[in-house]
């Protein structure tokens, strides 16, 4: 497909952005509030930035497991939606809820009873461990409400109901941002609680988000809102089929999340300045990356729906369009990162070396953005929508574990390389992944129908 003909299907792009824009806005607000949180915590110092960043790595691992469960469930939901099978959507939702709440209970127990061990895995710094453990223990009550909200958000996207999730996220995150200021720094009778205050604000915001999503879904009688019998209407055969498709996605997200966890370990064990720079880069770059999260999720819904309708020709056409459009857009987005890096001294109370490392990371990241955007659109938008979940594990994980992580570990541990070299070793995986993705796209083997 030539670039000139890429934009000739106006209906595709109209549908793509109808779904994608609310997801982008939702993630943009989320990323902006996360950045503001990091700025607020950054005013306390480098140790606090590192502690909250590593505490959020535990939450990130939890988030990725939920994403694996719900992304697998979304494959079924999108195809059920194309077929207009409402009972199928509801029993799929119920199974996702059961699995997600079980995982949430495990992480809650770990955060309450072993927070020091969790933070100590990332960093040997006793000050970071002390602050991080206090943060994650206070954050623990948010895990189960977040799990319920996560399921509702992903399933609602899959049936093209994206505005409610956006509104719920915006409301909860505005609450989070306001309470963060009060609880971190204190005001009037409210004492300054530092990193613990940030966690308490998050707990309140997550509970608010859950109530908005669940109550509104039932009041508006969305297809997701079934009775307990509807939600638990799955049988053993359905569970087995669900796990056959979803287990590779969960494994994929676990291995990827653990890989990102090891990336943080590499930087944290290099020094506290290094992990602070890595956390700042990740947080600020999310302001542009939300575009590609939205596009990938939107494409997944459209492609899965076409497969459910039995229109494989349109599904393949949509796959080619999104995997060409996303990298083109990423060329421009990558250049936005450079000016963003120039405002860091006004936002973060960190030393000159942290700022220098962060600027170098932004330059490197901008160069690989088109490859990263292609991989995002292939993994989330194409392969998973097509039920090609086993290949996704290989595609998403192979070069991270066989190339990026070993190189970074050797650079840091053996050669004591500069921080920007370590970051380059980590991010070099994306161009290699893109070559594998192009091959799979052209083979056409990614498209599979997972429902009856």
N, C-alpha and C positions, 0 to 999 in steps of 0.2 A: 504493500500500500504506500503510495507516494504521499509526501507531505501535502501536496496540492489537494489531494482527494481526502485527506484526513478529516477535514471539517465539513464534508458535504452532507453528512447525516445530522441535520439540525435537531431532530427528535431525540437522538442519542444524547447529545450534549445538553439539551433541555432537561431530559430526565436525569442525567448524571448530576447536574448542578442543583436540581430540585432536591435531591437527596443529600448531595455532598455539602451544600452551603450550610445547612443547620448543623451538620456534624463538624464542619470546619469551625463554625462560630462557637460551638460547644467546647471543642478542644482548644480553640484560641483563648477563650475565657479561662479555661482550666490551666493552660500554660502561662497565661499572663498572671493569674493569681499565684501559681507556683513560683513564678519569677519574683513577684512582690514578696511572697513568703521568704524566698531566699535572700532578697534584699534586706528584709526586716531582720532575719536571723543573722545576716552578714554584718549588721550594725553591732552585733554582740561580739564578733571576732571570728578568726579562722577556725578555731576549735569547734565552735558552735556550727559553722557551715559544714564542716566535715562530719560532725556527729549527726546532724539532721539528714545530711545527704546519705550517710550509711544506714541510718534508721529507715530512710525511705527505700533503700535497696532491699530490705526485708519485705517491705510492702510491695515493692516492684516485683519480687519473685512471686509473691502471693497473687498480685494482679495478673501476671502472665499465666499462672495456672488457671485462673478464672477465664482469662481470654481464650485459652486453649479449649476449655469446656464449652464456652459460649460460642466461639467461632465454629467449632464442630457442630454445635446445635444450629447455628445460623445457616449452615449448608443445607440442613433438612428444612429449616423454616422457609428459606427463599424458594426452594423447589416446591414445598407444600403450598406456598403463596401463589406461585405460578399455576398450580393445579386447583387453587381455591379449596384446599382441604383444611378446614378450620379445626376439626378434631385432632388432626395430625399436628397442627401448630400448638395446640394446647397441651397435648401429652408430651411433646418435645420440650415445651416450656417447663412443665412440671419436673421432668427428669433433670433438666439443667439446674433448676432450683435446688433439688435434693443434693446433687453432686457439689454444687457451689457452697451450700451451707455447711456440708461436711468438711470441705477444705477450710472454710472460714473458722470453724470450731478448732481445727488443728493449729492454725496459725495464732488464734487467740490464746490458746494454752501455752504455746511457745513464747509469745510476747509477754505473758504474765509471769510465767515461772522460770524462764531462762533467757531474759533479755541481754544479760552480760555476755553469755556464750554466743548469742547471735551477732552482736556487734563486734565481739572479740575475734570472730572469724575474719572480719574485714581489716581491722586495724589493731596494732599492738599498743597504741598510744593510750595510757590509762585515763587521761582526761577525756579523750574522745569516747572511750568505752563508757565512762561514768555518765556523760551527758547523753550519749546515744541510747543507753539502756533506760534512762529515765524517760526519754522521748517515746520510745517504742512501747513501753509499759502503759503509758498514758494513752497511746494511740489504739491499744488493743480493743476497746469497746466498739470501734468503728468497723471492724472486720466483717461481722455478720450483716449489718445494714448495707455496707458497701456491696457485699455479694448479691443481695437481693436486688439492689439498684442496678448492678452490672447486668444481671440476667434480663431484667425488664428493658434496659437501654438497648442491648444487642438484638433482642427479639423484636422490639418495636421498629428498629431500623430495618430489619429483614422483611417487615410487612409494610414498609414505606410510611411509617408513622414516626417521623424524626423530630417534630417540633416539641412534643412534650418532653422528651429527654433533654433537648436543648434548654428549655425553660427551667426544668428541675435543676440542671447543672448550674445554670447561671445564678439562680436564686441561692442555691447552697454555697456556691463559691464566693458570692458577694458577702454572704453571712460569714463565711470562713475568713475572708480578708478583713472584714471589720472587727471580728472577734480576735483575730490574730494581733491586731494593733493593741487592743485592750489588754489581752492576756499576756503578751510577750513583754510589753513595756510597763503595763499598769496604768491606771487612771482613777483618781479619786479613791473610793474604798477598795477598788480592785488592785491587788498586789501585783507587782511584776513577777512573772513566773518563767520567763525565758523560754527554753525549748519545750518545757512541759506545757506552757500556755499555748504554744502553737499546736500541740497535739490535741489538747482539749477543744480548741476551736474547730479542728478537723472532725472530731467525734460529733459535735453538735451539728455541723454542716452535713455530714454523711447521713445522720438520722433524719434530718429535714428532707434531704433528697429522696430517701427511700419512701417516706410518707407521701410526698408529692407524686412520685411515679406510680405507686401502687393504688392509692386512692383515686387519682385522676383516671387511670386506666379502667378501673371498674365503673366509675361514674359515667365515663364516656362510652362504656361498653365496647371497648376495643376487642379485637378477636383474641388477643392474648389473655383476656380476663375471663377465665373459665372457673367453674366450680371446683371444689376439691376432687370430686369424682372425675371431672374432665382432666385435671392436671395430673392425676395419678392413674389415668386410663391406659397406661402402657403395659405391655406384657413382656415376658422374658425374651421373646423373639425380637421385639422392638429394641429392648435394651442391648441385646447382642449386636444388632445391626448398627445401633447408635455408637456403641463402643468400637466397633470395627472401623468406622469412619473417623470417630472423634479421638480415639486413643493416640493415633499418630500426631494429631494436632496438639494434644496435651503434651506428648513427649517432645514435640517440636518446640513448644513454648517453654517447657521446663529446661531443655538443653540450651535454648537460646538465652533464656533468663539467667541460667547458671553461668553461661558464657559471659554475659554482661556483668554478672556478679564478680567473676574472676578478673574482668577488666578493671573493675573498681578496686579489687584486692591488689592488683599490680600497681595502680597509682597510689593507693593508700599506704602500701608497704614501701613505696619509693620515698615519699615524705608527705607531710600534711599539706604543704603548698601544692603538690601535684594533684592530690585528690580534690582540693578546693577548686583548682583550675578546671579539672575534668567535670566537676559538678556544675560549675558556672556555665561552661560550654554547653553541656547537655540541656540545662534549664533554658537558656536564652535561645538556643537553636530550635527549640520546640515551637517558638512563635512562628517560624516559617514552615516547619515540618507538618503542622496541623493541616495544611492544604493537601498534602499527599496522603495523610491518614483519611481525610474525608473522601478523596477521590478513590482510594483503594476500597474502602467500605462501600461506597456508592456503586462502584463497578461490580462488586461482589453480588449485591442485591439484584442489579439488572441482569447480569449473566446467569445467576442462579434461577431467576424468574423465567428467563427464556428457555433454560433447560427444562424446568418444570412444565412449561407450555409445550415442550416437544419441538421447539424451534432452534435446532442446533446450529443452523446456518447463521442466524442472527447472533447467537452466543459467541461463535467464533469471530464474527465481524467486530463485536463489541470488545473482545479480548485484544484484537490487533489495534483497535483505536486507542484504548486506554494505555497500552504499553508503549505507544508512540507519543501520545499527548503528555503523559506525566514527565518523561525526561526533558521534553522541550520546555515545559513550564519550570522544571528544576534548574535549567540554565540561568533563568532570571532570578529565581529564588536564591541560588547560591551566591550571587553577587550582593544580595541584600545583607548577607551575614557580615560582610566586611565593615560597612558603616555601623552595624549594630555593635560590633566589638569596640568601636571608638567611644561609646558612652559608658563602658564598664567602670572607669575610674569614678564616675559620678554616682554609681549605684552600689558599689561594693567597697567595704572598708577592709581591703586586703593590700598586701605589700606589692611592690613593683614587680617582683619575680612572678607572682601569680598572674598579674595582668599581662606580662610578657608571654608567658606560656599560653594563656587563654587566646591572645591575639594570633599566635602561631596555629593553634588548633582550629580557629575559625577559617583561616586561609586554606588549610588542608581539607577541612570539611566541605568548603565551597567547591573545591575541585572534583570531589566524588559525588556531589549531590545528584547529577543526572543518573549515575549508575544506581545509587540508593533509591531513587524514585522509581526506576524501572523495576528493581527487585521488590519494592513494596507493592506495586501494581500487579506483579506476577504472582507473588505469594498470597496476598490477601484478596486481590481482586479477581484473579484468574484461576489459579490452581485450586484454591480452597472452594471457590464457587463451583468448580467442576468436579469436586470430590476427589481430586488427585492428591490426597493428604499424605500418602506414603512418600511420594517423590518430594513433597514439600519439606519433609524432615531432612532429606539429603541436601536439597537445594539451599535451605536456610542455615544448615548447621555445618556442612562439610568444611568450607573454607574458614569459618570462624575457629573451629577446633583444630584443623590440620595446618592452618597457615597463620591467621591473625594472632591468636593467643600464644602459640609457641614463640613466634617472632617477638612479641611484646615482652614475654617473660624473659627470654634470653637477653633482649636489649636492656631490660631493667636490672636483672639479677647478675648477669655475667659482665656486661660491658658498662653498666651504670650510665646508659645513654641519656642525653637530654630528654626532657619531658615530651617535646614535640616529635622526636624520633619514635618514642614509645607509642604515641598517639597515631603516627603514620603507620606503624606496624599493625596496629589494631584495625585501622580503617581500610587497609589495602585489600581486605577480603571482598569489598563490594564490586570492583571491576571483574574479578574472577567469577563471582556469583552471577553477574549479569550475562556472561558468556554461556553459562549453563542454562540460564533462563531462556535465552534466545533459542537455544536448541530445543528445549521442551515446547516452547510456544509453536515453533514451526512443525514439530512432529505431530501436533494435534492430539496427542495421547492424554492430555490433561482433562479432557471432557468426559465425564461419567455421570450417569443418572443414578442417584442414591435412593430414590423413593419408588414405590410400586406404581 
